[in-house]
Amino acid sequence: MGLVNWEWRGRSAANGAAALLASVAAIALSAQLANAQQAADQQTDQMKKADEAAPAGATLLDKILVISRTGETAIESLASASHVDQEQLDRRMATTPNEMLLGVPGVAAQADARRVSTSINIRGLQDFGRVAVIVDGARQNFQRSDHGTQSTFYIDPELVKSVDVIRGPVANTYGSGAIGGVVFFDTKDAQDFLKPDETWAGSVTGRYESNGKGWTSSASGAYRFNENWDALGNIVYRNYDDYKDGGGDTVKGTGFDVLSGLLKTTIRPTDNSEVKLGWVGSSDGWNEISGGVPVNDVDLKSNTFTARYNITDEDKSWLDLHVNTSYNKTNLDLTSLVPQNRFDPVTGLPVVLPAGSKSTFDVGTTGIDIWNTSRFETGGIAHELTYGGDWVGDNVKTGGAAGGDSFYTPSGKRNVSGAYVQDKLTWEWLEVIAGLRYDSYSLKDVSHETSGDRVSPRITVGVSPFDSAGLAGLQFYGTYAEGYRSPSITETLISGNHPAGVSFPFLPNPNLRPETGKTTEFGINYKQNDIIDAGDAFRLKAAYFNNDVDDYIDGVTLSPFDPTSGCPFGPGIPICFQYQNFAKAKINGFEMEGVYDAAWGYAGLSASIINGHTISYEGDRADLATIPSSQVTAQLGLRFLEDKLTVGGEVQYNGKPKGNAMAKDYTLVNAFASYQATDNLKVDFRADNLFDVKYANPLNGGTTVAVYEPGITLKLAATMRFGG
């Protein structure tokens, strides 16, 4: 499965749609600039925005986590949690999921040249479900065997209104396997788009990026049928050429074009219940290149369907019920453009794949998640008792010509289910969270079957020991939590011979044991208002963690000269590849996230330092290849013109991880400006990598090859909104 570069190709129909959309945007923006806005309405909206932006309640750490089962904010959470809101996403003008997560401590992304397909890394763990990536409640489990990213997902940042991150296995109430953590992408709703007195509204956005000469066009429309029913639609088209790195060299295969869309409707049957039905989809097309020549045509379609229901009754404190169902389907079709020299997956002998040969990767994931929270008191102690269960089923079908890539991503079915109970007890200065989760899994193909189960505990103790004005907002907590990840279909069932370059066998391993993450974490939460100016706010979260992953799974090479390895002699080089258990992976680190917000602006600082290694059953240590760069990110924003203008920047230092000879330290500087020119016209500007640094993400390209990231990139966007 040799390393490949990627070249994306445009679609003429989509290009036409983009041109039409851009023309509409230009006409609308010109008209908007030519017309004065109603001064009274503008002043009213400015006053309203100023009230909503009151710093004492507006820091990101004060925002309620969408992913929270008990409606808590990040600063209230006795866990390492972060929230990225719509304002931040707009400021970052993100093109890829990686850019949405800038500065979130402990979080990195691997994307290679395929920038729209992303694998998220939390605390050095990624791929095969170690990080649960969820879009509107739908688990994203697409996987394709490759030298680069293994488990990828597809979501356009333009469709997202917020991102929640919970790090570590304390996230085990959000689904099985998340020993690294959970990332939850919440897409836009009509209620976020419509003003209170509007029945309908629309917006058009046009954006240009200098590096790669990229265009983004987006159109949104929302309609309120009545006070209990509304709907939203959004369509986004992006077209980008290959970008240049900080040295001025073009990085081949990094251009792309993608068409994405969103449909969502919200129905409120009663005053205390809500139903959300949604679809998120994308259609991509690109060419894979090898040796500078296009070798494969790729078509990818991703569709996510969700249905969410919740009912909460304040008069019945035992009732806060949520039911989420989802289906996610990703289809990737690969067609060879030229004859290719490969190896037969069964015999290992050379074969020629003729032009037009096809490989297919179809992954369907069905899920259901049900939970309820009951609130009550016993003996002066407040309880938030949460209990529920979830099930996720993966159905993987791959096929195509012998020697095609699909052979090495095996077909099969996996079912993962779990149930849990968790009680949060609060008494004056003391909080205790105690929980248990039961997980089980089954996995099979035509010739193998395996299963397992386990109970995982969690205990967290938080204390707020101070009453004095300056220390009343200080809280200390300690946590011990366990998580359980079942082996994936590929890790268990991969077989055949390496397809290109050199031939050697892949060996299945139906005896793989599940991974068990055991995390100890100590942290502090601190919040204080009115520190320097009236209405200002300071929030801080910091934590040290130690995560031991027992029976960690990773790929190893075996020798046929070792009679205990099970590696047969065959054509090609004398090795075999197999996923095996290690005694453990040991990962530890420190994370910090702080923000100060006042009327004049805000300042933020985040940091993460992560170290990790594996230990074999013989006691041999090896650096963990998925450890990301250590990072320190500083952010500063200044508000002017009654908050209509915000300008600022970000500085991020990245320190190279151990064990990666290609990695280097680097520092990035970004700048941004956002101007709400009128009620209905907004202009955004951003400069990424302002000093044109040539750098590579250590997760991309492995330990021997560097894949360089974009050099200086200037972005300019205008959004026109209308409604009535």
N, C-alpha and C positions, 0 to 999 in steps of 0.2 A: 504494500500500500504506500508507494513512494510519495515523498513530499511533492505537493503540487502548488502552483500559483493559480490565481483565479481571475478571469476576465469576464466582466459582465457585459451583456449586450442589450441594447434598447429594443423596445417594441413600438412599431410605427403607430399603432392605434393609440397606445398610451401616450406617445409623444404628441399626437394630435390633441388628445384630451388635455394634456398639460399646457399646450400652447393656447387652447381655448380658455382654460382656466386662468392662465397668466394674463390674457387679454382682458377678461372680465375684471380681474383684480386691478389692472392698470387703469381701466376706464372708471371703475368705482372709486379708486383712490384719487384720481384726478378730480372727479366730481366732489369728493369729500373735501379736498383741499380748497376747492373754489368756493365752497359755501361756509359761511359763518355758522357756528353752533349757537343754540339757544342758551344765552348766558345764565338765565335763572336755573335751568335744568342742570347746567354744568356745575354751578356753585353748589346746588343741592347734592349732586353726586360726589363732588369733592369732599364736602363735609361728611357725607356718609362713609366714603373711603377712609377719611382721616379717623373717624370713630372706629371703623373695623380694623384699622392698623394700629390701634392703641398698643404700644409695645408691651405693656404688662401682661397681655394675654395673647401676644402674637408671635412669640418665638416658635421656631419649628418644634422644639422639644415640648411645647405646650399643646400641640395639635393632637387630637384623639387619633390613635392608631386604627386605621380601617381594619387591620388584621386582628385587633384585640378582641378576645372573647368576652371581656368584661367592661369595655368602653373606657379604658384608661389611656392616658397620654404617655409619651415616651419618658418624660421626666418623672412620672408616677410609677413607671414600670420597674419592678425589681429584677431587671434583666438588661442586657445590652441591646437596646432598641433605638432605631433611627427613623425619621420621617422626612420625606422630600415632598414638598407641596407644589401646587400649580405655579405659584410665583417663582419658585426656584427653577422649575422646569422651563418656564418661559425665559428666564434670565440666561439659562445655559444654552438655549437654542439647540438642543440635542439633535444630532442626526442618527445616533446609534444608542442602544441601551447602555453601553459603557459610559457615555457622556452624561446620562441621567444620574449616574451613581457617583459622580465626581465628589471626592472628599468624604464619602461615607466611610467611617473607620472600619477596618477589618474586611472590606469588600473590594474585590478586583474582578476583572472580566478578561476572558480569553476569547479572541475573535479571529485571529489570523487575518488574511486578506478579505475574508468573507465578512464584511463589517456588519451586515444586517443579521447574521446568525451568531448568537452569543452564548457562551457558557459562563455562568457566574461562580466565582470563587469566594467563599467566606471562611476566614481563619485558616486558609491553606487547604480546604477541602472543596472538591468540585467533582462533577460528572457522576453519572449513574445514580442520580437521585440523592446524593449526599446533601445537596442544597435543593430544597423544594422551591421551584419557580412556579408561581401561581398567577394567572391572569383572570381577574373577576371570579375567583373561586375555582378555576379550572387548572389542574396540574398539567405541566408541560413536560412530557417525557420522551420527545423525539431523540433518537440516537442513530448515528451512522459511524461505523468503524473507520478510523482515520488516524493519521499521525498527529493531527492538530486537535481541535475541539472534538469531544466525543458526544456530549449531550448538549444540544442546542435548542434555542427557542427563538420565536420570531414575533416581535411587537414593534410597531412604529411609535416613537416617542410622542408624535403629534396627537395620538389617540389617548394618551395617558394623562390623568389629572393628579395622581399622587403615587408614591412608592413607599412601602413600609418594609423595614428590614429588622428581623430578630435574629441575633447571632447565638449559635450554640444549641444543644439539644433541649434547652428549656422550651424550644418551639415544638416539642413533641405533641402538643394538643392540636397542631395544625396539619398532622398527617404523618404517616410512617416514613422512616428513613432519613429524616432531616437532621442528621447528626451534626451537620455544619450550620444549618439555620434555614430561614425562610425569607424569600423576597416576594412580596405581593404587589402586583401592578393593578391599580384600580383605574378603570377607564372613565371617560367623561360621561356625565349625565345631563339630561335636559335641564334639570333644576339648577345645575351650576351655570348654565348658559343663559337661561331666561331671567329677565328682571321681574320683580313681583307683579308689575302691572302689564306685562307683555303676554300676548297670546302666541306670538311667533317671533323668531329671530334667526338671523343668518350671519355668517362672517366668511370672508375670503382672505387668505394669507398668501403672499408671494415672497419667496426668499432666495437669495443668491449667495453662494459661497465661492470665494476666489480660488481656493486650492482644489483642483479637480473640476473647476467650472460647474459647480453643482447647482441645480435648481430644485426647489421644493414648492409645490403648489398644494394648497389645502382649502377645502370648502366644508362648512358646517351649517346645518340647519336644524332648528328645534321647533316643536309645536306643542302647545298646551291645549288638549281637547277639552278638559275641564280641570277643576282644582284637584282632582284625584287621578288624572291620567295625562301623561306627557310622553314625548318621544324625541329622540335625537339621532341624526345621521351625520357621518363624517367620512370624507374621502380624501386621501393623500397620495400624491404622486411625487417620487423623487427620481432624479436622473443625474448621475455623477460620473465624470471621467476618472481615470487613474489620478491619484494625488501625487504630489512630490514631497519627499522627506526633507528634513532640515538641511541636508547637503545639496538640495536642488535636483536630486535624482528622482526620476519617475519610478514609482513602485508599481510594477505591472500587475494587472489582475485585481486592482483595488476599486475600479469603477463599478457601478451597479445601477440598476433601475428597478424600482419596486412600486407596485400599486397596492395600497392598503385601504381598508374600510372598516367602519363601525356602525352598527345599528343597535339601539337600545331603547326599550320602553319601560316605564315605571307605572305601576297601577297600585293605588291605595284603596283596597276594598273597604277598610274601616279606618277610623282615626288612629289606630295603634298597630296597623299591619301594612305590609308592603310587599309587592311582587316585582322583581326585576327580570326581564327577559333580554338577552343580549347575544350579539354575534360580532366577532372580531375576525378579520381575515386578511390575508396578503397573498399576492401572486408575484413571484420573482422569476427572472430568467437570466442566465449568465453562461459564460463559457469557462471551462477549466482549461488552464494552459499548462503545458509541460515543455521545458526547453524552449520557451518563447513561442510555441506553436499551439493553437487551440486544438484540444484533443477530445473534449466532451462537451456536448450541449446539455444544459441542466434546466429543468423546469420544476419549480417548487410551488405548491399550493398548501397553505395552512389555514384551517378554519376552526374556530373555537365557538361553541354554543353553550350558553349558561342560562340557568333558571334559578333564581334565589328568592326565598320567602322568609320573612321574619315577622313575628308578632310579639309585642311587648305591652304589658298591661301594668301600669303603675299601681292600680288598685289590687293587683294580684302579684305580689313580689316574687312569687315562685315562677312566674312565666316570663321568659325572655328567650323565645324559641327561634332557631335559625335552621333552615333546610336549604342546602346548596346542592344542585345537580349540574353536571357538565359533561360535555363530550368534545374532545379535541382530536382532530384528524390532520396529519401532515403527510403529504404525498410528494415524493421526490423521484422524478424520472430522469435517468441519465442515458444519453444516446451518443455513441462514439462517432466522431466526425472524420476520423482517419483510421486506417488499420493500425492496430496496436499489438505489440509483442507482449504476451502475458504468459502465465503458467497455469496449466490446468489445475483447478482446485483439488481434484481427487488424486491424480497421478503425479502432479508436480512437474510434468514434462512441458516443454515450450509449446505454446499454441499462438495463433494469430487471430485476434478479434477483428472481424471485418468491419468496415465503416457501416454504421447503421445498427450495430449491436446495442441492445438495451439492457439496462439494469433498473430495477424499481425498488423503492423503499417506502412502504406504507405502514405508518404507526398510528393506531387509534387508541386513545386513552379515555375511559369512561370513569366517572367519579361521582360519589355521593358523600356528603358531609352533613351530619345532623348534630346539633348541640343545644343545650338549654342551660341558662344560669338562674339559680334561685337565690334570692337574697333574704336573709332573716337574722335574728339575734338570739343568742342563748347566754344568759348570765352576764349581760353587758358586753359580750363579744359579738361583733358583726361578722357575718359569714357571706361569702360569695361562692356558692357551690356550683361548679360547672361540670357537666357530664355529657358525654356524647360518644359518637362512633363514626367511623369513616371507612370507605372502601374505594380502592382504585384498581382498575383492570387494564392491563396493556395487551394489545393484540398486534403483534409485529408480523408483517408479511413482506418478504423480500424475494426477488426472483430475477430471471434474465439469463443471458448467455453464459455458458461455462467460462470461467475466468473473469466474469464481470465482478465489479466491486460488491454487488449485493450479496454474493455468496458469503462474505466475511462478516456481515451483520445478520446473524441467524434469525430465522423465523421462530415464533413460539408465543406462548401465552403466560402471563404472570398476573396473579391476583394478590393484592396486599390489603389487609384489613386490620382495624384496630378499634379499641374502645378505651375510654379513659374517664377518670373522675379526679377532680381537683378542687380543693377548698382553700379559699383565701380568708384568713381570720385576722381581724383588726381589733386591737384593744389599745386605746390611747396611743402610746409611743411605739407599740410593737405590732409588726405584721408578720404573719407566718403563712407560707403557701406550701401545702402538701398535696402531692398527686401521685397517681399510679396510671400507667398506660400498658395495655396488653396489645401485642402485635402478633400477627400470624401471616404467613405467605405460602403460596404454592406456585411452582414454576414447571413448565413442561414443554417438550416438543414431541416429535413422533417416536423418539427412542429414549428420552430421558425424562425423569420427573424427580423433583425434590421439594421439600417443604420444611417449615420450622416455625417456632413461636417463642415468645419471651414476655416477661413483665418488667417494665422499666420504671424506677421511682424518680421522684423529684421532691426536694425539700429546700425551701428558701426561708431565711429569717432576715427581716429588716427592722432596724431600730432608728428612731428619731429622738435622741436623748436630750436635746437642748431646747430650752424655752426662751433664751435671750433673743433679742431682736435680730442680731446679726447671724445667729446660728440656728434659728428655729427651722430654717428650710434645709438643714443638713441631715441626710439619711445615709446610714451604712447598711450594706446587705451582704450576705453570703449565701451561696447556692451550691448544692450538689445535684446533678441531674444526669440521667442516662438516656440514651437513644439507641434505636435498633434499626439497622439497614440490611435488608435482604439483598442477596446477589442479584444482579440484573441478568436479563436473558443473554446478552452478549458475553458477559464475564463467565457465565456458566457453560454456554453451548457453542462458543466460537470454534470453528474447525476449518479444515482445508489447508491449502498451501499459500504462502505469501504471493500476491498476484503479480508483482513487477519488481524489477531490479535484480533481486536474488530470490531463489526459492528455498523455503523452509516451512515446516508444518506448524499450524496452530492446533493446539490440543484442547478439547473441551475438558471441563472440570466440574462434573455434577456433584462433587463432594465439597465444594466451597462452603465454608461456614459464614453466616452473616456477621457483619461488623457490629460492634457494640461501643458506642461513644460514651465515655465517662468523664464529665466535666466538673471541675471545681472552679468557682468564680467568686471573687471578692470585689465589691464595687461601692461607689458613692454616688448619690444624687444630691444636687444642691440647687435651690432656687431662692431668689431674693429679688424683691421689687423696690423701687424708689431708692436706689443706691446713690446715684449722683444727681439725677434730675427726677422730678416728679413724673411718674408714669414709666420710668425705664425698667428694664428687667434683665437679670443675669441668670443663666441656666448652665449647669455643668453635669455631665455624666462621665465617669471614668471607671475602668474595671481592669483587673488582672485575671487571666484565665489559664487553666491547665487542662488540656483535653487529651486523655489517653484513649485511643481507638484500638480496642482489642480485636484480633483477627483481621487486621487491615488487609484489604485486597488490592493487589497491584500485579502488573505483568512482569514475568521473569523469563529469562532464557535458560533452557535446559540442554544438557549434553547427552548425546546418544551413547557416549562412552561410560556414562554413569548408569549401571544396571538398575538403580532404584528410581530413575527419573521417568521411566515410561516413554522416553523419546526414541522413536525408531530411526534407523538409518534410511536415507532416501536420497533422491536427487537434490542437488543444491548444496548449500553450506551445511555443515554438521551441527545444527542447533535446532531447537524447537521453542515455540513461544506458548506460554500458558499463564492464565490468571491464577494466582495462588494466594493463600493467606500468609500474612506475616504475624509474628507474635503481637506486635502493636505498632502504631504510629504515635509518637509523642509530640504534641504541639502546645506551645505556650506563647503568651504574649500580653501586650498592654494596649488598651484602647482608650481614647479620650475624645469627647465632643463637647464644646462649649460655645455659647453665643451670648453676646450683649446687644440689646436692642433698645434704642431710644428714639425720640422724635426726629433727630437729625440723621439717623442711619443705623447701621448695625455693624458688628465685627464678630467674626467667628474663627475658631481654631479647632482642628481635629487632628488626631494622630493615631497611628497603629504601628506596632512593632511585633512581628510574628516570626517565630523560629520553629523548626520541626524536622524530625527525622524518623525513619523506620528502624525497627529492631527485628531481626529474624529470630526464628526459634533457636538458632545456634548462638544468638547474642551479637550478631554482626550489625553494625549501625551504618546507615546510608542517609544522606540528605534527601529530604522529601522534595521532589521536583516541582510540586504545585505550590510551594511557598511563594507568595507574591512579594513585591518590593515593600519595604517599610516606608511609610508615608507621613509627612506633616503638611497639612493644608491650611493656609490662612486666607480668610476672606474679609473684604471690607466693602461696604456700600454706603453711599451718601445720598440723602434725599434733598431735592430742591423744588422750588416752584410749587409749594403746597403739595408735595409728594407726587407731582406729575412727572418729575424727572428723577431717575435713579442712575447714578454712575458708580463704578467700582471696579474691583479686580480680585484676582485669586493668584496666590503663589503656592506651588506645590513642590516639595522636595521628595524625591524617590531614592531610597538607598537600596543597593543591589542585595538580593538574597544570597545566602550561602549556597555553595554547590552549583552555581550557574556561572560558568566561565565566560559566557558571552555577555552577561549583565554588567551594566555600569550605572553609577550614580548619575542622576540628572535632575534639573530643576526647571519647571515650567511656569510661565507667567501668562495670565490671561487678563483681558480687560473687557468691560461691557458697559453699555448705556441703554436705558429704556425710557422712552418719552411718550407719555399719554397726551398726544397733541390736542385731541378733543375727546368728547365722550365716545366717539365712534371710530377714532383713528389712533392707532398705536404704531410707533416705529421702534425697532430694536436693532442694536448693533453689538457685535461681539468680535473680539480678536483672540483666537486661540493660538498658543505657542508664539507669543508676541516676539520673542527673540530668536525664532527660527532654529530651535535646538534640534539636533539630529539624535533621536533616541529610539529605543526599542522596549516594548513591554516584555519583561522576562518570561511571562507565560506564553507569549506568542513565538513560535518557531523552535522551542525546545532549548537545549543546552549547547547546541552546536551551530545553529543558524539564527541570525538576527533578522526579524521582520520589522523594518523601520516604520514608525508612525508618521502622521502628517506633519509637515513643517508649518510655517505661519499660515493661518487660515482666517480670512476676514469674512464675516457674515453680516448681511444686511437684510432686514425683513420689514414688511409693512402689513398690518392687519386692519381691514375695514369691517366694521360691524354695523348691522342695521336691524331694526325690529319694530314691532308695533302690536 
